[in-house]
Amino acid sequence: MLGFVPLLEVYFRRCLQVEMPAQLQEVFRRHRLTGRHGGVLAQLSAGQSISVTELARRMGVSLSTASELVGDLGRAGLVERREDPTNRRRTLAGLAPTHQAAVQAFVAQRAGPLLQVLEALSPRDRQGFARGLSAWAHQVRDW
């Protein structure tokens, strides 16, 4: 049953070798951003703005930490913050349009093997795989 675990470890190790686009590398270097900031960008890569509270929940960090990360990314020009029009007390964060394509391309490149597997599956198998992967993601988030 656990025969696939070593295969996952190899995938995660190889993901670290995927080169960040030069444009993003320069912004990360100049603003002293870290992998944790990259995690925020990955959460925002779907293109939808989300609340800082939701971002904190997804990443398993405190609200103040998520707010600080978003603030750092905002100062670097990678993220835009705005007031939630439906709740003025909430702050929404989304990718800045000037960097959205680069961030999404980088995230897609890192997800390449997963996307290739999904394309090869039948629709029924794809749904089952997606349900299993989603269940796993929720489990490790709350671990």
PyMOL CGO cylinders between C-alpha atoms (Angstrom):
from pymol import cmd
from pymol.cgo import CYLINDER

trace = [
    CYLINDER, 0.00, 0.00, 0.00, 2.84, 2.44, 0.73, 0.3, 1, 1, 1, 1, 1, 1,
    CYLINDER, 2.84, 2.44, 0.73, 4.89, 1.56, -2.36, 0.3, 1, 1, 1, 1, 1, 1,
    CYLINDER, 4.89, 1.56, -2.36, 4.13, 4.92, -3.97, 0.3, 1, 1, 1, 1, 1, 1,
    CYLINDER, 4.13, 4.92, -3.97, 5.52, 7.02, -1.06, 0.3, 1, 1, 1, 1, 1, 1,
    CYLINDER, 5.52, 7.02, -1.06, 9.17, 6.86, -2.23, 0.3, 1, 1, 1, 1, 1, 1,
    CYLINDER, 9.17, 6.86, -2.23, 7.99, 7.93, -5.69, 0.3, 1, 1, 1, 1, 1, 1,
    CYLINDER, 7.99, 7.93, -5.69, 6.34, 11.03, -4.22, 0.3, 1, 1, 1, 1, 1, 1,
    CYLINDER, 6.34, 11.03, -4.22, 9.55, 11.93, -2.39, 0.3, 1, 1, 1, 1, 1, 1,
    CYLINDER, 9.55, 11.93, -2.39, 11.46, 11.82, -5.69, 0.3, 1, 1, 1, 1, 1, 1,
    CYLINDER, 11.46, 11.82, -5.69, 8.88, 14.14, -7.27, 0.3, 1, 1, 1, 1, 1, 1,
    CYLINDER, 8.88, 14.14, -7.27, 9.13, 16.69, -4.46, 0.3, 1, 1, 1, 1, 1, 1,
    CYLINDER, 9.13, 16.69, -4.46, 12.94, 16.61, -4.59, 0.3, 1, 1, 1, 1, 1, 1,
    CYLINDER, 12.94, 16.61, -4.59, 12.91, 17.17, -8.36, 0.3, 1, 1, 1, 1, 1, 1,
    CYLINDER, 12.91, 17.17, -8.36, 10.42, 20.05, -8.01, 0.3, 1, 1, 1, 1, 1, 1,
    CYLINDER, 10.42, 20.05, -8.01, 13.10, 21.97, -6.17, 0.3, 1, 1, 1, 1, 1, 1,
    CYLINDER, 13.10, 21.97, -6.17, 15.26, 21.78, -9.30, 0.3, 1, 1, 1, 1, 1, 1,
    CYLINDER, 15.26, 21.78, -9.30, 12.69, 23.51, -11.55, 0.3, 1, 1, 1, 1, 1, 1,
    CYLINDER, 12.69, 23.51, -11.55, 14.14, 26.89, -12.41, 0.3, 1, 1, 1, 1, 1, 1,
    CYLINDER, 14.14, 26.89, -12.41, 12.18, 29.93, -11.45, 0.3, 1, 1, 1, 1, 1, 1,
    CYLINDER, 12.18, 29.93, -11.45, 11.88, 32.34, -14.39, 0.3, 1, 1, 1, 1, 1, 1,
    CYLINDER, 11.88, 32.34, -14.39, 14.58, 35.02, -14.35, 0.3, 1, 1, 1, 1, 1, 1,
    CYLINDER, 14.58, 35.02, -14.35, 11.98, 37.78, -13.95, 0.3, 1, 1, 1, 1, 1, 1,
    CYLINDER, 11.98, 37.78, -13.95, 10.73, 36.20, -10.71, 0.3, 1, 1, 1, 1, 1, 1,
    CYLINDER, 10.73, 36.20, -10.71, 14.22, 35.29, -9.50, 0.3, 1, 1, 1, 1, 1, 1,
    CYLINDER, 14.22, 35.29, -9.50, 15.24, 38.93, -9.74, 0.3, 1, 1, 1, 1, 1, 1,
    CYLINDER, 15.24, 38.93, -9.74, 12.18, 40.12, -7.79, 0.3, 1, 1, 1, 1, 1, 1,
    CYLINDER, 12.18, 40.12, -7.79, 12.75, 37.45, -5.12, 0.3, 1, 1, 1, 1, 1, 1,
    CYLINDER, 12.75, 37.45, -5.12, 16.44, 38.37, -4.83, 0.3, 1, 1, 1, 1, 1, 1,
    CYLINDER, 16.44, 38.37, -4.83, 15.88, 42.13, -4.78, 0.3, 1, 1, 1, 1, 1, 1,
    CYLINDER, 15.88, 42.13, -4.78, 13.16, 41.95, -2.11, 0.3, 1, 1, 1, 1, 1, 1,
    CYLINDER, 13.16, 41.95, -2.11, 14.69, 39.06, -0.13, 0.3, 1, 1, 1, 1, 1, 1,
    CYLINDER, 14.69, 39.06, -0.13, 11.65, 36.86, -0.59, 0.3, 1, 1, 1, 1, 1, 1,
    CYLINDER, 11.65, 36.86, -0.59, 11.69, 33.21, 0.50, 0.3, 1, 1, 1, 1, 1, 1,
    CYLINDER, 11.69, 33.21, 0.50, 10.02, 29.93, -0.35, 0.3, 1, 1, 1, 1, 1, 1,
    CYLINDER, 10.02, 29.93, -0.35, 7.20, 30.85, 2.00, 0.3, 1, 1, 1, 1, 1, 1,
    CYLINDER, 7.20, 30.85, 2.00, 6.44, 33.83, -0.23, 0.3, 1, 1, 1, 1, 1, 1,
    CYLINDER, 6.44, 33.83, -0.23, 6.46, 31.43, -3.16, 0.3, 1, 1, 1, 1, 1, 1,
    CYLINDER, 6.46, 31.43, -3.16, 3.83, 29.37, -1.35, 0.3, 1, 1, 1, 1, 1, 1,
    CYLINDER, 3.83, 29.37, -1.35, 1.56, 32.42, -1.29, 0.3, 1, 1, 1, 1, 1, 1,
    CYLINDER, 1.56, 32.42, -1.29, 2.05, 32.89, -5.03, 0.3, 1, 1, 1, 1, 1, 1,
    CYLINDER, 2.05, 32.89, -5.03, 1.15, 29.24, -5.64, 0.3, 1, 1, 1, 1, 1, 1,
    CYLINDER, 1.15, 29.24, -5.64, -2.08, 29.72, -3.68, 0.3, 1, 1, 1, 1, 1, 1,
    CYLINDER, -2.08, 29.72, -3.68, -2.94, 32.77, -5.78, 0.3, 1, 1, 1, 1, 1, 1,
    CYLINDER, -2.94, 32.77, -5.78, -1.92, 31.23, -9.11, 0.3, 1, 1, 1, 1, 1, 1,
    CYLINDER, -1.92, 31.23, -9.11, -5.46, 30.10, -9.95, 0.3, 1, 1, 1, 1, 1, 1,
    CYLINDER, -5.46, 30.10, -9.95, -6.12, 33.75, -10.75, 0.3, 1, 1, 1, 1, 1, 1,
    CYLINDER, -6.12, 33.75, -10.75, -8.83, 34.38, -8.19, 0.3, 1, 1, 1, 1, 1, 1,
    CYLINDER, -8.83, 34.38, -8.19, -8.33, 36.83, -5.35, 0.3, 1, 1, 1, 1, 1, 1,
    CYLINDER, -8.33, 36.83, -5.35, -8.78, 35.27, -1.92, 0.3, 1, 1, 1, 1, 1, 1,
    CYLINDER, -8.78, 35.27, -1.92, -9.01, 36.74, 1.55, 0.3, 1, 1, 1, 1, 1, 1,
    CYLINDER, -9.01, 36.74, 1.55, -5.90, 36.92, 3.68, 0.3, 1, 1, 1, 1, 1, 1,
    CYLINDER, -5.90, 36.92, 3.68, -7.81, 34.86, 6.26, 0.3, 1, 1, 1, 1, 1, 1,
    CYLINDER, -7.81, 34.86, 6.26, -8.42, 32.09, 3.71, 0.3, 1, 1, 1, 1, 1, 1,
    CYLINDER, -8.42, 32.09, 3.71, -4.78, 32.26, 2.65, 0.3, 1, 1, 1, 1, 1, 1,
    CYLINDER, -4.78, 32.26, 2.65, -3.68, 31.82, 6.28, 0.3, 1, 1, 1, 1, 1, 1,
    CYLINDER, -3.68, 31.82, 6.28, -5.99, 28.81, 6.64, 0.3, 1, 1, 1, 1, 1, 1,
    CYLINDER, -5.99, 28.81, 6.64, -4.75, 27.18, 3.43, 0.3, 1, 1, 1, 1, 1, 1,
    CYLINDER, -4.75, 27.18, 3.43, -1.11, 27.66, 4.35, 0.3, 1, 1, 1, 1, 1, 1,
    CYLINDER, -1.11, 27.66, 4.35, -1.49, 26.71, 8.01, 0.3, 1, 1, 1, 1, 1, 1,
    CYLINDER, -1.49, 26.71, 8.01, -0.07, 30.00, 9.30, 0.3, 1, 1, 1, 1, 1, 1,
    CYLINDER, -0.07, 30.00, 9.30, -1.41, 32.73, 11.55, 0.3, 1, 1, 1, 1, 1, 1,
    CYLINDER, -1.41, 32.73, 11.55, -3.38, 35.61, 10.11, 0.3, 1, 1, 1, 1, 1, 1,
    CYLINDER, -3.38, 35.61, 10.11, -0.57, 38.02, 11.02, 0.3, 1, 1, 1, 1, 1, 1,
    CYLINDER, -0.57, 38.02, 11.02, 2.00, 35.86, 9.20, 0.3, 1, 1, 1, 1, 1, 1,
    CYLINDER, 2.00, 35.86, 9.20, -0.18, 35.63, 6.09, 0.3, 1, 1, 1, 1, 1, 1,
    CYLINDER, -0.18, 35.63, 6.09, -0.75, 39.38, 6.19, 0.3, 1, 1, 1, 1, 1, 1,
    CYLINDER, -0.75, 39.38, 6.19, 3.00, 40.00, 6.50, 0.3, 1, 1, 1, 1, 1, 1,
    CYLINDER, 3.00, 40.00, 6.50, 3.76, 37.68, 3.56, 0.3, 1, 1, 1, 1, 1, 1,
    CYLINDER, 3.76, 37.68, 3.56, 1.13, 39.38, 1.40, 0.3, 1, 1, 1, 1, 1, 1,
    CYLINDER, 1.13, 39.38, 1.40, 2.50, 42.78, 2.43, 0.3, 1, 1, 1, 1, 1, 1,
    CYLINDER, 2.50, 42.78, 2.43, 6.04, 41.75, 1.42, 0.3, 1, 1, 1, 1, 1, 1,
    CYLINDER, 6.04, 41.75, 1.42, 4.76, 40.47, -1.93, 0.3, 1, 1, 1, 1, 1, 1,
    CYLINDER, 4.76, 40.47, -1.93, 2.76, 43.66, -2.41, 0.3, 1, 1, 1, 1, 1, 1,
    CYLINDER, 2.76, 43.66, -2.41, 5.85, 45.83, -1.84, 0.3, 1, 1, 1, 1, 1, 1,
    CYLINDER, 5.85, 45.83, -1.84, 7.67, 43.64, -4.38, 0.3, 1, 1, 1, 1, 1, 1,
    CYLINDER, 7.67, 43.64, -4.38, 4.88, 44.26, -6.90, 0.3, 1, 1, 1, 1, 1, 1,
    CYLINDER, 4.88, 44.26, -6.90, 3.89, 40.59, -7.18, 0.3, 1, 1, 1, 1, 1, 1,
    CYLINDER, 3.89, 40.59, -7.18, 0.57, 40.83, -5.32, 0.3, 1, 1, 1, 1, 1, 1,
    CYLINDER, 0.57, 40.83, -5.32, -2.17, 43.41, -5.15, 0.3, 1, 1, 1, 1, 1, 1,
    CYLINDER, -2.17, 43.41, -5.15, -4.31, 43.91, -2.06, 0.3, 1, 1, 1, 1, 1, 1,
    CYLINDER, -4.31, 43.91, -2.06, -7.78, 45.37, -2.16, 0.3, 1, 1, 1, 1, 1, 1,
    CYLINDER, -7.78, 45.37, -2.16, -10.78, 45.73, 0.07, 0.3, 1, 1, 1, 1, 1, 1,
    CYLINDER, -10.78, 45.73, 0.07, -13.44, 43.04, -0.31, 0.3, 1, 1, 1, 1, 1, 1,
    CYLINDER, -13.44, 43.04, -0.31, -16.45, 44.85, -1.85, 0.3, 1, 1, 1, 1, 1, 1,
    CYLINDER, -16.45, 44.85, -1.85, -18.85, 42.55, 0.04, 0.3, 1, 1, 1, 1, 1, 1,
    CYLINDER, -18.85, 42.55, 0.04, -17.13, 42.94, 3.44, 0.3, 1, 1, 1, 1, 1, 1,
    CYLINDER, -17.13, 42.94, 3.44, -15.03, 46.05, 3.96, 0.3, 1, 1, 1, 1, 1, 1,
    CYLINDER, -15.03, 46.05, 3.96, -13.25, 44.48, 6.94, 0.3, 1, 1, 1, 1, 1, 1,
    CYLINDER, -13.25, 44.48, 6.94, -11.70, 41.77, 4.73, 0.3, 1, 1, 1, 1, 1, 1,
    CYLINDER, -11.70, 41.77, 4.73, -8.65, 42.22, 2.56, 0.3, 1, 1, 1, 1, 1, 1,
    CYLINDER, -8.65, 42.22, 2.56, -8.39, 40.30, -0.71, 0.3, 1, 1, 1, 1, 1, 1,
    CYLINDER, -8.39, 40.30, -0.71, -5.08, 39.39, -2.30, 0.3, 1, 1, 1, 1, 1, 1,
    CYLINDER, -5.08, 39.39, -2.30, -4.46, 38.49, -5.92, 0.3, 1, 1, 1, 1, 1, 1,
    CYLINDER, -4.46, 38.49, -5.92, -1.56, 38.27, -8.33, 0.3, 1, 1, 1, 1, 1, 1,
    CYLINDER, -1.56, 38.27, -8.33, -0.48, 41.56, -9.86, 0.3, 1, 1, 1, 1, 1, 1,
    CYLINDER, -0.48, 41.56, -9.86, -1.32, 41.51, -13.59, 0.3, 1, 1, 1, 1, 1, 1,
    CYLINDER, -1.32, 41.51, -13.59, 2.28, 42.37, -14.51, 0.3, 1, 1, 1, 1, 1, 1,
    CYLINDER, 2.28, 42.37, -14.51, 3.56, 39.12, -12.98, 0.3, 1, 1, 1, 1, 1, 1,
    CYLINDER, 3.56, 39.12, -12.98, 0.52, 36.86, -13.28, 0.3, 1, 1, 1, 1, 1, 1,
    CYLINDER, 0.52, 36.86, -13.28, 1.65, 35.07, -16.46, 0.3, 1, 1, 1, 1, 1, 1,
    CYLINDER, 1.65, 35.07, -16.46, 5.16, 34.38, -15.10, 0.3, 1, 1, 1, 1, 1, 1,
    CYLINDER, 5.16, 34.38, -15.10, 3.83, 33.03, -11.80, 0.3, 1, 1, 1, 1, 1, 1,
    CYLINDER, 3.83, 33.03, -11.80, 1.21, 30.86, -13.47, 0.3, 1, 1, 1, 1, 1, 1,
    CYLINDER, 1.21, 30.86, -13.47, 3.75, 29.49, -15.96, 0.3, 1, 1, 1, 1, 1, 1,
    CYLINDER, 3.75, 29.49, -15.96, 6.15, 28.61, -13.13, 0.3, 1, 1, 1, 1, 1, 1,
    CYLINDER, 6.15, 28.61, -13.13, 3.44, 26.88, -11.08, 0.3, 1, 1, 1, 1, 1, 1,
    CYLINDER, 3.44, 26.88, -11.08, 2.24, 24.99, -14.19, 0.3, 1, 1, 1, 1, 1, 1,
    CYLINDER, 2.24, 24.99, -14.19, 5.81, 23.88, -14.95, 0.3, 1, 1, 1, 1, 1, 1,
    CYLINDER, 5.81, 23.88, -14.95, 6.21, 22.50, -11.44, 0.3, 1, 1, 1, 1, 1, 1,
    CYLINDER, 6.21, 22.50, -11.44, 2.84, 20.76, -11.75, 0.3, 1, 1, 1, 1, 1, 1,
    CYLINDER, 2.84, 20.76, -11.75, 3.70, 19.37, -15.20, 0.3, 1, 1, 1, 1, 1, 1,
    CYLINDER, 3.70, 19.37, -15.20, 4.02, 15.69, -14.25, 0.3, 1, 1, 1, 1, 1, 1,
    CYLINDER, 4.02, 15.69, -14.25, 0.71, 15.78, -12.39, 0.3, 1, 1, 1, 1, 1, 1,
    CYLINDER, 0.71, 15.78, -12.39, -1.07, 17.50, -15.28, 0.3, 1, 1, 1, 1, 1, 1,
    CYLINDER, -1.07, 17.50, -15.28, 0.34, 14.95, -17.74, 0.3, 1, 1, 1, 1, 1, 1,
    CYLINDER, 0.34, 14.95, -17.74, -1.00, 12.08, -15.63, 0.3, 1, 1, 1, 1, 1, 1,
    CYLINDER, -1.00, 12.08, -15.63, -4.42, 13.71, -15.41, 0.3, 1, 1, 1, 1, 1, 1,
    CYLINDER, -4.42, 13.71, -15.41, -4.56, 14.15, -19.19, 0.3, 1, 1, 1, 1, 1, 1,
    CYLINDER, -4.56, 14.15, -19.19, -3.79, 10.45, -19.69, 0.3, 1, 1, 1, 1, 1, 1,
    CYLINDER, -3.79, 10.45, -19.69, -6.61, 9.25, -17.43, 0.3, 1, 1, 1, 1, 1, 1,
    CYLINDER, -6.61, 9.25, -17.43, -10.16, 8.56, -18.46, 0.3, 1, 1, 1, 1, 1, 1,
    CYLINDER, -10.16, 8.56, -18.46, -12.71, 11.13, -17.20, 0.3, 1, 1, 1, 1, 1, 1,
    CYLINDER, -12.71, 11.13, -17.20, -13.90, 8.66, -14.55, 0.3, 1, 1, 1, 1, 1, 1,
    CYLINDER, -13.90, 8.66, -14.55, -10.36, 7.90, -13.37, 0.3, 1, 1, 1, 1, 1, 1,
    CYLINDER, -10.36, 7.90, -13.37, -9.51, 11.61, -13.42, 0.3, 1, 1, 1, 1, 1, 1,
    CYLINDER, -9.51, 11.61, -13.42, -12.44, 12.37, -11.11, 0.3, 1, 1, 1, 1, 1, 1,
    CYLINDER, -12.44, 12.37, -11.11, -11.39, 9.58, -8.73, 0.3, 1, 1, 1, 1, 1, 1,
    CYLINDER, -11.39, 9.58, -8.73, -7.78, 10.70, -8.76, 0.3, 1, 1, 1, 1, 1, 1,
    CYLINDER, -7.78, 10.70, -8.76, -8.80, 14.32, -8.16, 0.3, 1, 1, 1, 1, 1, 1,
    CYLINDER, -8.80, 14.32, -8.16, -11.03, 13.29, -5.23, 0.3, 1, 1, 1, 1, 1, 1,
    CYLINDER, -11.03, 13.29, -5.23, -8.19, 11.24, -3.71, 0.3, 1, 1, 1, 1, 1, 1,
    CYLINDER, -8.19, 11.24, -3.71, -5.64, 14.00, -4.22, 0.3, 1, 1, 1, 1, 1, 1,
    CYLINDER, -5.64, 14.00, -4.22, -8.01, 16.56, -2.72, 0.3, 1, 1, 1, 1, 1, 1,
    CYLINDER, -8.01, 16.56, -2.72, -8.61, 14.34, 0.33, 0.3, 1, 1, 1, 1, 1, 1,
    CYLINDER, -8.61, 14.34, 0.33, -4.85, 13.91, 0.76, 0.3, 1, 1, 1, 1, 1, 1,
    CYLINDER, -4.85, 13.91, 0.76, -4.24, 17.67, 0.42, 0.3, 1, 1, 1, 1, 1, 1,
    CYLINDER, -4.24, 17.67, 0.42, -6.84, 18.42, 3.11, 0.3, 1, 1, 1, 1, 1, 1,
    CYLINDER, -6.84, 18.42, 3.11, -5.35, 15.75, 5.39, 0.3, 1, 1, 1, 1, 1, 1,
    CYLINDER, -5.35, 15.75, 5.39, -1.78, 17.07, 5.15, 0.3, 1, 1, 1, 1, 1, 1,
    CYLINDER, -1.78, 17.07, 5.15, -2.96, 20.67, 5.53, 0.3, 1, 1, 1, 1, 1, 1,
    CYLINDER, -2.96, 20.67, 5.53, -4.54, 19.77, 8.87, 0.3, 1, 1, 1, 1, 1, 1,
    CYLINDER, -4.54, 19.77, 8.87, -1.74, 17.38, 9.90, 0.3, 1, 1, 1, 1, 1, 1,
]
cmd.load_cgo(trace, "trace")
